[in-house]
Amino acid sequence: LSGIWQDDEGVARFVASEPERTIGFLSLDLAAEGWREELERGHQELKLRGVKLMPMYGGFLPNDRRYDDFWSYVSRHHLPVLLHTGTTFIRRAPLYCTLPRHLDDVGIRFPEARIIMAHLGHPYEGEAIAVIRKHPHIYADVSALHYRPWQLFHSLMLATEYKVWPKLLFGSDYPFTTVDESFAGLRRLCSVNIGGFSLPAEEMEKMLYRDSLPLIFS
């Protein structure tokens, strides 16, 4: 886990060096002892403004009632929570912990929590789309998906049918890819036409340039 979780102090130092361009998120493992103290220190002392959770590496379910205090805290302090949802290449990391359906339960019980599901829940995009349609403050990003254009095309067609484009946020998954590569890969999908079905280019451009900060920090 030391190679996955980034040190909160290091994140805070980096943000302090680029305060106009960066926003710091602290990383938490809710299955580890001391997460509440780490949350309070990262937020109150280090001034980090969001939280990143990777449930599959900690082996916890984000909707577990034991973590209601976490969701109460982030809701009360307006801290957006970015969760890894969907696939992982680590064999012992349980996929069940990453399912978007767990965030439906959180959204029902904590309707003011600002939540972003990373990677559109890939390969469970249908679940992710159903969840973001239901809950005003739950979003999904499209990071790390243009590598799989066939599935992404169909996922975004589903987003079109469910009319949830306004709930989709751009993400690049940098440094594994770049912003330019992600833009190009996403735009390329708009040239695809399968049986008369194609993606709305205007919605794609809106997503690419959407100002997501007022949505998740409101």
Buried (B, 14 or more C-beta within 10 A) or exposed (E): EEEEBBEBBEBBEEBEEEEEEEBBBBBBBBBEEEBBEBBEBBBEEBEBBBBBBBBBBBBBBBBBEEBEEBBBBBBEEBBBBBBBBBBBEEEEBBEEBBBBBBBBBBBEBBEEBBBBBBBBBBBBBBBBBBBBEEBEBBBBBBBBBBBEBEBBBBBBBBBBEBEBBBBBBBBBBEEEBEEEBBBEBBBEBBEBEEEEEBBBEEBBEEBBEBEBEEBBEE
